[in-house]
Each structure stands twice: as C-alpha cells, then as structure tokens.
C-alpha cells in the first residue's frame, strides 16, 4: 500500500445496539476533521488478498485519546472486526476527511439512517464541543448511539421521519449532511434540491457503490506493454490483481479514490462515487 500504516491496539469493545459493536483503538493518534474515516486491515478475503474496510470515526476529532468506530455485523471484514478483543493489534491508515463540516455554516442539519449515524455522530459531537448550531434527524430500527445524541429526532418510522424533517424552513446559511443507505440519501437530497437548496450546501457520505457491470474488454497497459483480459462484470482492479499487477487501492468499493488511474483511450464504465461526473 502506498499510504503510511499505523499499528493500533484495541483498548475496549462493547455493543451499542443489536449487531453493532463499538471499538476503541489507541496508539499514535492524530486530531482529525469531524466526519473522517480510517481504513482498517481486516484480515484477507477468500482469495487471500488484504481486505481493507473504511470506518467512520465517531469522536469530535480534537486531540483524541482514542479512535472510536462502530461496526455493524455482516460478512467479511465486519465479522473480523467483531472478533477483536482488548489487546489485539490492527493495522490502519491515518484519518482521512470524507464529510467535513463547513466552518462558515450558520446551522448544521444532520440526517442519518442506520449505521450512517457514525459520521453524523462525529459532526454532532464536534458541534457540541464548539457550540455550533446543530440539528439531528435519525431513522433506524435499532437506533445505535441514541444515548449519545441528546435532543435528536430519532424514529423507526419513515412517515414520522419525513414529518419531522423540514427542508423548506431552515435558517439562512444552513448546510445539510446526509449519510445512510443510498435510496434514503437520494430521496433526502432530491427533496432538498426540489426545495431550492444550492448544491454547495448539500453534503453526503457514501458507504458503497453499485457492483461492477458491463461486458468483457481488453486493457492495454501503456507503460509495460502488458495486455489484460477483463471479464464480464469484473472490475479492472480485480483483473489486474489476478494478473499479479498491483496498483494502489483500498476500499474496493469505488469510494476512497486510492485506485484512480488515468486512461488514454476508450470509454470506461464508472461505477464509483469518488470522481465528479465531469471527471468521468
């Protein structure tokens, strides 16, 4: 990996909701921008490749005594994370900003669904620390971290959620931050745009993108002269790694931007959420 690594020790873990476990890491820590994430090496995948997962830091970011993340149990990397115990050592990257608060905003409107609460919690804690105007709307079946969000509008009902979230009457200078499943994020952002919100005041944190789709093609690597066959519904990254050609990468989900690679010809199919459409 091209980016510097950091060895961190698990200080403690505990459940914060059904299927959600909080993990605190200590070691060489840095202050970070609220809404940042860290990449954690979560063992290897079924093909023996390093598995990197990105997790949002939930603290306020200022001179942290520990890095705190919350992990929903699933398959692969998240299951590996749930097996961690105090004293275990993990490899991680340094914090990277993905959903930074706008310092000049007069009001911060924070919207989360499910485990998307993690970067939103970081924003909320920072707003509380620095006494900024903030409002939280959170829809979830298990409401992880509900106790950490005093004054938040929390519900498990979509109807109640939309009744409580008023996008048409917000203070001048408000910025909107959204994180959660893509359908809800898209609906929130669409309603905000329809209500006249400027794009520059709508911010989103994406956890994943759509799977690779498309027909087979041939990739010609200009510098080495190598030719690589890419199969149907296979990513170029997967094909390169299968050919023992390694390039910098992290998330494998089109979110972090670590594997951005220039091309000289052809029309690549972009499924990422990192590049702006104008860069495709």
C-alpha positions, 0 to 999 in steps of 0.5 A, spaced: 500 500 500 502 506 498 499 510 504 503 510 511 500 504 516 499 505 523 499 499 528 493 500 533 491 496 539 484 495 541 483 498 548 475 496 549 469 493 545 462 493 547 455 493 543 451 499 542 445 496 539 443 489 536 449 487 531 453 493 532 459 493 536 463 499 538 471 499 538 476 503 541 483 503 538 489 507 541 496 508 539 499 514 535 493 518 534 492 524 530 486 530 531 482 529 525 476 533 521 469 531 524 466 526 519 473 522 517 474 515 516 480 510 517 481 504 513 482 498 517 486 491 515 481 486 516 484 480 515 484 477 507 478 475 503 477 468 500 482 469 495 487 471 500 488 478 498 488 484 504 481 486 505 481 493 507 474 496 510 473 504 511 470 506 518 467 512 520 470 515 526 465 517 531 469 522 536 469 530 535 476 529 532 480 534 537 486 531 540 483 524 541 485 519 546 482 514 542 479 512 535 472 510 536 468 506 530 462 502 530 461 496 526 455 493 524 455 485 523 455 482 516 460 478 512 467 479 511 471 484 514 465 486 519 465 479 522 473 480 523 472 486 526 467 483 531 472 478 533 477 483 536 478 483 543 482 488 548 489 487 546 489 485 539 493 489 534 490 492 527 493 495 522 490 502 519 491 508 515 491 515 518 484 519 518 482 521 512 476 527 511 470 524 507 464 529 510 467 535 513 463 540 516 463 547 513 466 552 518 462 558 515 455 554 516 450 558 520 446 551 522 448 544 521 442 539 519 444 532 520 440 526 517 442 519 518 439 512 517 442 506 520 449 505 521 450 512 517 449 515 524 457 514 525 459 520 521 453 524 523 455 522 530 462 525 529 459 532 526 454 532 532 459 531 537 464 536 534 458 541 534 457 540 541 464 541 543 464 548 539 457 550 540 455 550 533 448 550 531 446 543 530 440 539 528 439 531 528 434 527 524 435 519 525 431 513 522 433 506 524 430 500 527 435 499 532 437 506 533 445 505 535 448 511 539 441 514 541 444 515 548 449 519 545 445 524 541 441 528 546 435 532 543 435 528 536 429 526 532 430 519 532 424 514 529 423 507 526 418 510 522 419 513 515 412 517 515 414 520 522 421 521 519 419 525 513 414 529 518 419 531 522 424 533 517 423 540 514 427 542 508 423 548 506 424 552 513 431 552 515 435 558 517 439 562 512 446 559 511 444 552 513 448 546 510 445 539 510 449 532 511 446 526 509 449 519 510 445 512 510 443 507 505 443 510 498 435 510 496 434 514 503 440 519 501 437 520 494 430 521 496 433 526 502 437 530 497 432 530 491 427 533 496 432 538 498 434 540 491 426 540 489 426 545 495 431 550 492 437 548 496 444 550 492 448 544 491 454 547 495 450 546 501 448 539 500 453 534 503 453 526 503 457 520 505 457 514 501 458 507 504 458 503 497 457 503 490 453 499 485 457 492 483 461 492 477 457 491 470 458 491 463 461 486 458 468 483 457 474 488 454 481 488 453 486 493 457 492 495 454 497 497 459 501 503 456 507 503 460 509 495 460 506 493 454 502 488 458 495 486 455 489 484 460 483 480 459 477 483 463 471 479 464 464 480 464 462 484 470 469 484 473 472 490 475 479 492 472 482 492 479 480 485 480 483 483 473 489 486 474 490 483 481 489 476 478 494 478 473 499 479 479 499 487 477 498 491 483 496 498 483 494 502 489 487 501 492 483 500 498 476 500 499 474 496 493 468 499 493 469 505 488 469 510 494 476 512 497 479 514 490 486 510 492 485 506 485 484 512 480 488 511 474 488 515 468 486 512 461 488 514 454 483 511 450 476 508 450 470 509 454 470 506 461 464 504 465 464 508 472 461 505 477 464 509 483 462 515 487 469 518 488 470 522 481 465 528 479 461 526 473 465 531 469 471 527 471 468 521 468 
